[in-house]
Amino acid sequence: MCGIVGFTGSRDQAAPICLDALTKLEYRGYDSAGICVLSGGEFNLIKAQGYVKILAEKTDGGRALPGTTGIGHTRWATHGEPNETNAHPHISSGGLFSIVHNGIIENYAPLREFLISRGYEFTSATDTEVAACMIEFFFRETREEKPNETPEAQVVEAISRAARRMTGSYAFGILYKNCPDRIFAAKRESPLFIGVSPEGQYLTSDIAASLHKTREFITLADHEIALISPEGVKVFSGELDELEKKPETVDWDVEAAEKAGYEHFMIKEIFEQPEAVKKTISGRIKNGRVVLDDLDISEEYLKNISRIYITACGTASYVGVAAKYNIERYCRIPVEVVIASEFRYCEPILDETTLVIAISQSGTTADTIAAVREAKRRGAKVLSIVNVVGSVIATESDWTLLTLAGPEICVASTKAYSTQLAVSYLIALRLAEVRGTISAGEYAAIIADLQRLPEAMKTALALKPELSYLASRYFIANDVYFIGRNIDYAVTLEGSLKLKEISYIHSEAYAAGELKHGPIALIENGTLVVTVAAYAPLAEKTASNAVEVKTRGARILAFTTEKTAAHFKEIADNMIVIPDIHEALLPSLAVVPLQMFAYYVALGRGCEIDKPRNLAKSVTVE
Ligand code: F6R
C-alpha cells in the first residue's frame, strides 16, 4: 500500500511533479519518501524519513534534483524499519537501475541469498532492493546473450525474466542509467497506471495522484511491462509481445479518486479486506502448513507456554475474544483477554511461561503500550500483532507478526480487524501443531478453508445490496442489541461497536444466554435484536434466545450460514446468510455483513462516517 509516482517529459522538471503527486497520496499517512531523477546518465537520489513535506524541504521543492525524468515513492513499511535507508527508490548493487516498488516479493530471502552468491551487495533490508538486483542480474545476462538488441529491449526482457523468478505482488517504476528519458514499469497484483498527455507521461499507482494533470490513463494488467518515453507508451506482454493499449478517460472528481470511487474510506476499506487478508496469510502458509518465518520463537518456548493473556483496546480486543475461543479449543492453553487500559491495574499473574499477545493496528495506543511494558516488567514474553512497522509496540515486543492491511484511514477499524483475526488463526494453528493438540485432519481442514477465506469474504461482500436495504429499514432504531454464543459472541462485540461508533445508535452486545439475566428487561415492541448464529453447534440454542426476545416484541435480524439458516426461517424478521466455512474462521465472514450494516445505517442517518465525533484514529493518551 505504498505509493509510486513518475514523470518523463521533454520540458517540465520531473522532481516537482513527483513531489506534488506524492503529496496527493499522503492522506494515507506514509512513513518515508524518496525521489530519483535520471539526468546526464546519473541517478540523483534524495530520500527522507517521515512525511513528504520533509522530502520537499530536503529537495528544495524538487529544485535540488534537476531533470525531466524521475520516479518517486512514499513507503508504508512491510520489510525493514521505516527509515531513510529502507525508503525507496533503491539502486541496484551495480548501479544500473533505480527502482520503486509496491507489493511484497514473497521469496525475497532465497533470491537475496542467490544474488549474494553472485557478488551482489545490499544496503537495505527491503525486498525491493532484491528486485532491483534481480533486474540487474538478468539485464547483464540478456545483454550478453543478445548484444544486438537495443538497450530498451534488453531492459524489458530483463524485467520479464526477473519477474518470472519472483513470487508475490509488485508494481515497479524503473529507471535504467543508460536510457535517458525512459521509465520502465511492470505489475502483478498491485495497481499501476500511466497518465498520458502532450506534456509527458505520468506513472502512478493511484490515479488520484495524477488526475489534476491528465484524465487519460492506461491501466497496466498483470505481467505487462511498459516502456514510457516523453513521446508515448509502449506496452509488452510478459512474453514480450507488443500490445495495443489505448488510454481510457477517467471522469472521477479528485476527492472520489482518492477513495477509488467509493463514497467513504470505510466502505473502501471494507472492500479491501479479501486482499488484505490474502496478503497477510499468503506468505505464511507453505505446503499446507503455517510457517512463521518472521517469528523467531523456539518450539521449546511454544511447548512450555502455560497461559496466554491477550491485551488490546476496542476492536483489537474483540479480535482477542475470538482468538481466545480458538486457542483454548485447539491448543488447550488457558487464555485471558484483558483490555489494555485495565491490564496494568489488575495485577496480572505472569512469569516466563506466560505469553502476552498485544494487538494494535497503530502500534501507538497508549494503554496497549503500557500493557506491553507491564508484561515485560513482570517477566512475560510479548508477541504483538501490529499493522505499523517500527511502531512503539512493534519495537518493544519480543516478537511481532505484522498484519498487512496497509494504511487504514477510516477511524473505525475494518480491514485491520480482519487481518488481526487472520494472524490469530495462524498463531492458534502454529501453537496447536507444535503442542500436538490438533488432529492432522482438523489442521488440514482449517488450512484449506483459510486459503479460500479471501474468496469467501468476497461472497460475503456481495451481500451489500441486501444490507443496504436492511439498513434503510432499521436506521431509525434507538437501541440495538446484538446476541450470539461462543465465537459468534466475539463477533457481536465488534458488530455492536461498529454500529454505535459510526451511527451513534445505542447498542450493546450480550452472550445470548446472558440475556435473560437482566438485559431482556430492555426489550420493547420493535426493539431490534441482531442475532449472530453462524457457529453451528450452538445455533439452535441461540435461536431459542431469539424466540425469547421475539415473544416480547423484538424484531430479529439474523446472521446465519447456510448450515444454520434453518433454525431461523420461522423466527427471523430478516435474514442474512453468509457462506459456510470452518467454524474457527467464522468471525472473518460474519463480521463483513455486520460492518456493512453499520456503514449503511450510518449513511442513512447522515453521519460523518470516516471521522465519527469524539473519536481519534490513534489514542495516544491513557
Ligand atoms: C474501533 C477502533 C478502535 C481501535 C482501538 C485500538 O473501530 O478502531 O476501537 O481498535 O482504539 O487501536 P489500535 O488497534 O491502533 O491499538
Residues whose N, C-alpha, C, O or C-beta is under 5 A from the ligand:
A	BS01	F6R	C313 G314 T315 A316 I359 S360 Q361 S362 G363 T365 V411 A412 S413 K617
